[in-house]
């Protein structure tokens, strides 16, 4: 794993914006790229496959042992939703890994319910590679795998794609629209709309869109913990339409309590960091307090005690490449390793100020 500096293409902004990155100006950074060997990427693929299998085992353990309270889930209705959805297929997710190219990759968190940075990982960096380094390769089968994933759902004919209008950057909309495009390429009919436009027809007992069309299946770039508490959340019932993508059981993967459950089940695993829910325990010399439902680095504290609703994970500083600290976003589609995107920051916490930097495989 090596970081290289390079001159940006003169027309880089117009190009990446045309590829779906409407928010590229302060986010996309092609003045650098990361180089990996094929052996490194193959090793990372194995890590991601193993981590995902461990996560599924953790989900089944939490359900079997009724450990929902560890996640802050006490509503019996939500528990039933999770249990009833367990056999429903997943679509995609993103592991955030601490990796420096020499030591073991370590899991920082799993964005399994509403992961973003997809358009840049699947599309923009691929076109960057094709233009500048056509002889090299990239860990990136995201687009093909997503199209294939929709084709594996033969009972679906039309899928609604819902995003939240509260996102001022446009990232949620572009991610949702991109996923709708992959479904369209798989032969499905699609309709993109704000999640705020979803309605409930009490007389018909059905969810409807902004044209009063029945919603049979919906992809939602909207966290489950928000959905179940929304005005129409009470109408979301186990075994009833619509099909929700992602399914409710992924609440058990997108919550930082997962980190502590994994450490309990697989203590000492080389790709995990020690993590606890009841305090830092032996980690008093170096730990990170993470909100169970925090996103984009919000609310993370280093070596500071926090109140209830936090997970304490061993502090393993991000690697330093000349003042740039990368996080590997390793993607899964249908639970299988599918690609990589890299965000880097100058600080120890990867937050909304992070930059996306492309990568390639050489040698």
C-alpha positions in Angstrom: 0.0 0.0 0.0 1.6 3.2 -1.2 0.3 6.8 -1.6 1.3 8.7 -4.7 0.8 12.3 -5.6 -0.3 13.3 -9.1 -1.6 16.3 -11.0 -5.4 16.4 -11.3 -6.9 16.3 -14.8 -7.7 19.9 -15.9 -11.4 19.1 -16.4 -11.7 16.7 -13.5 -14.7 18.5 -11.9 -16.9 18.5 -14.9 -16.0 14.8 -15.5 -16.8 13.5 -12.0 -19.9 15.6 -11.8 -21.2 14.1 -15.0 -20.5 10.7 -13.5 -22.9 11.4 -10.6 -20.7 13.2 -8.0 -22.7 16.4 -7.7 -20.9 17.0 -4.4 -17.4 16.5 -5.9 -15.9 20.0 -5.5 -14.9 19.7 -1.9 -14.8 15.9 -1.6 -13.3 14.2 -4.6 -9.5 14.4 -4.6 -7.5 13.0 -7.5 -4.2 14.8 -6.6 -3.3 11.5 -5.0 -4.0 7.8 -5.3 -3.2 4.7 -3.4 -1.4 1.7 -5.0 -2.0 -1.9 -3.9 -0.5 -5.1 -5.1 -2.8 -7.9 -6.2 -1.7 -10.0 -3.2 -2.7 -7.2 -0.9 -6.2 -6.9 -2.4 -6.7 -10.6 -2.4 -5.8 -10.7 1.3 -8.3 -7.8 2.0 -11.0 -9.7 0.2 -10.4 -12.7 2.5 -10.6 -10.4 5.5 -13.9 -8.9 4.3 -15.5 -12.3 3.6 -14.5 -13.6 7.0 -15.7 -10.4 8.8 -19.0 -10.7 7.1 -19.5 -14.3 8.1 -18.6 -13.4 11.7 -21.2 -10.5 11.5 -23.9 -12.9 10.4 -23.0 -15.2 13.3 -23.3 -12.3 15.6 -26.8 -11.4 14.3 -28.0 -14.9 14.9 -26.5 -14.9 18.4 -28.2 -11.7 19.3 -31.5 -13.0 18.1 -31.2 -16.4 19.8 -30.0 -14.9 23.1 -32.4 -12.0 23.0 -29.7 -9.5 23.5 -31.5 -6.6 21.8 -31.2 -4.5 24.9 -27.4 -4.3 24.3 -28.3 -2.4 21.1 -30.7 -0.1 22.9 -33.6 -1.9 21.2 -36.4 -2.4 23.8 -39.6 -2.0 21.6 -41.1 -5.5 21.2 -42.5 -4.5 17.8 -39.1 -3.7 16.5 -37.7 -6.9 17.8 -40.4 -8.8 16.0 -39.5 -6.9 12.8 -35.9 -7.9 13.1 -36.6 -11.6 13.8 -39.2 -11.9 11.1 -36.9 -10.4 8.5 -33.9 -12.6 9.2 -34.2 -14.7 6.1 -34.7 -11.7 3.8 -31.7 -11.1 1.5 -29.4 -8.1 2.0 -28.1 -5.9 -0.8 -24.9 -4.1 0.2 -22.7 -2.8 3.0 -19.4 -1.1 3.7 -16.8 -2.2 6.2 -14.6 0.6 7.4 -11.1 -0.8 8.0 -7.9 0.5 9.6 -5.2 -0.7 7.2 -1.6 0.4 6.6 -0.4 -2.3 4.1 1.8 -4.1 6.6 -0.2 -5.1 9.7 -3.6 -6.8 10.0 -6.5 -4.8 8.8 -8.8 -3.9 11.7 -12.5 -3.4 11.7 -13.6 0.1 12.8 -17.3 -0.3 12.0 -19.8 -1.8 9.6 -22.1 0.5 7.7 -24.7 -2.1 6.8 -28.0 -0.2 6.6 -27.4 3.2 4.9 -23.8 3.2 3.5 -22.8 6.1 1.2 -19.7 6.9 -0.8 -21.0 4.3 -3.3 -21.1 6.4 -6.5 -17.5 7.5 -6.2 -16.3 4.0 -5.3 -18.3 2.2 -8.1 -18.2 4.8 -10.8 -16.0 7.9 -10.6 -12.8 6.1 -9.6 -13.3 3.5 -12.2 -13.6 6.1 -15.0 -10.5 7.8 -13.5 -8.6 4.6 -13.8 -9.7 3.9 -17.3 -8.6 7.3 -18.5 -5.3 7.6 -16.6 -4.1 4.1 -15.9 -5.8 1.8 -18.4 -3.1 -0.9 -18.0 -3.7 -1.2 -14.3 -6.7 -2.7 -12.4 -8.9 -1.8 -9.5 -10.7 -3.7 -6.7 -14.1 -2.7 -8.1 -16.8 -5.1 -9.2 -19.5 -3.0 -7.5 -21.6 -2.1 -10.5 -21.7 -5.5 -12.1 -22.5 -7.2 -8.7 -25.3 -4.7 -7.9 -27.0 -5.3 -11.3 -26.7 -9.1 -10.7 -28.1 -8.7 -7.2 -31.3 -7.2 -8.5 -31.6 -10.0 -11.1 -31.5 -12.5 -8.2 -34.8 -11.1 -7.0 -37.2 -12.7 -9.5 -40.4 -11.8 -7.5 -39.7 -8.1 -7.8 -41.0 -6.1 -10.8 -41.1 -2.6 -9.5 -38.9 -1.1 -6.8 -39.3 2.4 -5.2 -36.1 4.2 -4.2 -36.5 6.6 -1.3 -34.0 9.2 0.0 -34.3 11.9 2.6 -34.5 15.6 1.5 -32.7 16.7 4.6 -29.4 15.9 3.0 -28.1 19.3 1.7 -25.0 17.8 -0.1 -27.1 15.8 -2.6 -25.2 12.6 -1.7 -28.2 10.7 -0.5 -30.1 11.5 -3.6 -27.3 10.6 -6.0 -26.6 7.3 -4.1 -30.3 6.4 -4.3 -30.5 7.4 -8.0 -27.4 5.3 -8.8 -28.9 2.2 -7.1 -32.1 2.8 -9.0 -30.1 2.8 -12.2 -28.5 -0.5 -11.3 -32.0 -2.0 -10.8 -33.2 -0.5 -14.0 -30.3 -2.2 -15.8 -31.4 -5.4 -14.3 -34.8 -5.0 -15.9 -36.8 -3.7 -13.0 -39.2 -0.7 -13.1 -38.0 2.0 -10.7 -39.4 5.2 -9.1 -37.1 7.6 -7.1 -38.7 9.8 -4.6 -38.2 11.4 -1.1 -39.0 9.1 1.7 -41.2 12.0 3.0 -43.5 11.3 0.1 -44.3 7.8 1.3 -47.9 7.7 2.4 -50.2 5.2 4.2 -53.6 4.4 2.7 -55.6 3.3 5.8 -58.6 2.1 3.8 -56.6 0.0 1.4 -54.0 -1.1 4.1 -51.1 -0.2 1.8 -48.1 2.0 1.5 -48.4 4.4 -1.5 -46.0 6.7 -3.4 -46.6 10.3 -4.5 -48.7 9.1 -7.4 -50.9 6.9 -5.2 -49.3 3.8 -6.6 -48.9 0.8 -4.2 -45.3 0.3 -2.9 -44.5 -3.4 -3.1 -40.8 -3.1 -2.6 -38.7 -0.1 -1.5 -35.0 0.6 -1.1 -34.6 3.3 1.6 -31.5 5.3 2.2 -33.0 6.1 5.6 -31.9 4.5 8.9 -34.2 1.9 10.3 -34.1 3.5 13.8 -35.7 6.6 12.2 -38.2 4.7 10.1 -39.7 2.7 13.0 -40.4 5.9 14.9 -41.8 7.9 12.0 -45.5 8.7 11.5 -46.0 5.7 9.3 -43.6 3.4 11.2 -46.5 1.8 13.1 -47.7 0.4 9.9 -44.5 -1.5 9.1 -45.4 -5.0 10.2 -43.6 -8.4 9.9 -44.7 -10.4 6.9 -46.6 -7.5 5.3 -45.7 -5.5 2.1 -43.6 -3.7 1.2 -40.3 -5.6 1.0 -37.8 -3.3 2.7 -34.3 -3.0 1.3 -32.2 -3.2 3.5 -34.2 -5.7 5.7 -34.8 -4.9 9.3 -32.2 -7.4 10.6 -29.5 -5.2 9.4 -30.2 -2.9 12.3 -28.0 -5.4 14.2 -25.0 -4.7 11.9 -25.3 -0.9 11.6 -25.2 -0.4 15.4 -21.8 0.0 17.1 -22.9 -2.6 19.7 -21.9 -5.1 17.0 -18.3 -4.3 17.7 -18.6 -5.4 21.3 -20.6 -8.5 20.4 -18.0 -9.5 17.8 -15.2 -9.1 20.4 -17.1 -11.2 22.8 -17.7 -14.0 20.3 -14.3 -13.8 18.6 -12.0 -12.4 21.2 -8.4 -12.0 20.0 -9.3 -12.2 16.3 -6.5 -10.4 14.4 -9.0 -8.3 12.4 -10.9 -7.0 15.4 -10.2 -4.4 18.1 -11.2 -4.9 21.7 -14.6 -3.3 22.3 -17.0 -3.1 25.3 -20.4 -1.7 26.1 -20.0 -1.1 29.8 -16.9 1.1 29.7 -13.3 1.0 28.5 -12.2 -1.7 31.0 -8.6 -2.4 30.3 -8.4 0.1 27.5 -8.0 3.1 29.8 -4.7 4.1 28.1 -6.3 4.3 24.7 -9.9 4.0 23.6 -12.5 5.6 21.4 -16.1 6.1 22.7 -18.5 5.7 19.8 -22.2 6.4 19.9 -24.1 3.3 19.0 -26.0 5.0 16.2 -23.5 7.7 15.2 -22.6 8.4 11.6 -19.8 10.2 9.7 -17.7 10.4 12.9 -20.3 12.4 14.8 -20.0 12.2 18.6 -16.8 10.1 18.6 -14.5 10.9 21.6 -10.9 9.8 22.0 -9.9 8.9 25.6 -13.0 10.5 27.0 -15.7 8.7 28.9 -19.2 9.1 27.5 -22.7 8.4 28.8 -25.0 5.4 28.1 -25.5 4.4 24.4 -21.8 4.2 23.6 -19.4 1.5 22.6 -15.8 1.7 23.8 -13.3 0.4 21.2 -9.5 0.2 21.5 -7.8 3.2 20.0 -5.7 2.2 17.0 -4.7 5.4 15.2 -5.2 5.6 11.5 -2.0 5.2 9.5 -0.2 8.4 8.6 0.8 8.8 4.9 2.5 12.2 4.9 -0.2 13.8 7.1 -3.0 12.0 5.4 -4.9 9.3 7.3 -6.9 6.9 5.1 -9.8 4.6 6.0 -10.5 1.7 3.7 -14.1 1.3 2.8 -14.5 -2.3 1.8 -17.8 -3.0 0.1 -20.0 -6.1 0.1 -22.8 -7.0 -2.3 -25.1 -9.8 -1.3 -22.5 -10.5 1.5 -19.6 -11.0 -0.9 -16.5 -8.7 -1.2 -17.1 -6.3 -4.1 -14.7 -3.4 -4.0 -12.9 -0.6 -2.2 -13.1 3.1 -1.7 -10.7 5.2 0.3 -11.5 8.3 2.4 -8.7 10.2 4.0 -8.5 13.0 6.5 -5.9 15.0 8.3 -7.2 14.3 11.8 -7.7 11.0 13.7 -11.5 10.9 13.1 -12.9 10.4 9.6 -15.8 12.9 9.5 -17.7 14.9 6.9 -14.5 16.8 6.0 -12.9 13.6 4.7 -11.8 13.4 1.0 -12.3 10.5 -1.4 -9.1 9.4 -3.0 -9.0 6.7 -5.9 -6.9 3.6 -5.9 -5.4 1.1 -8.3 -3.9 -2.4 -8.4 -0.4 -2.7 -9.9 1.8 -5.7 -10.2 
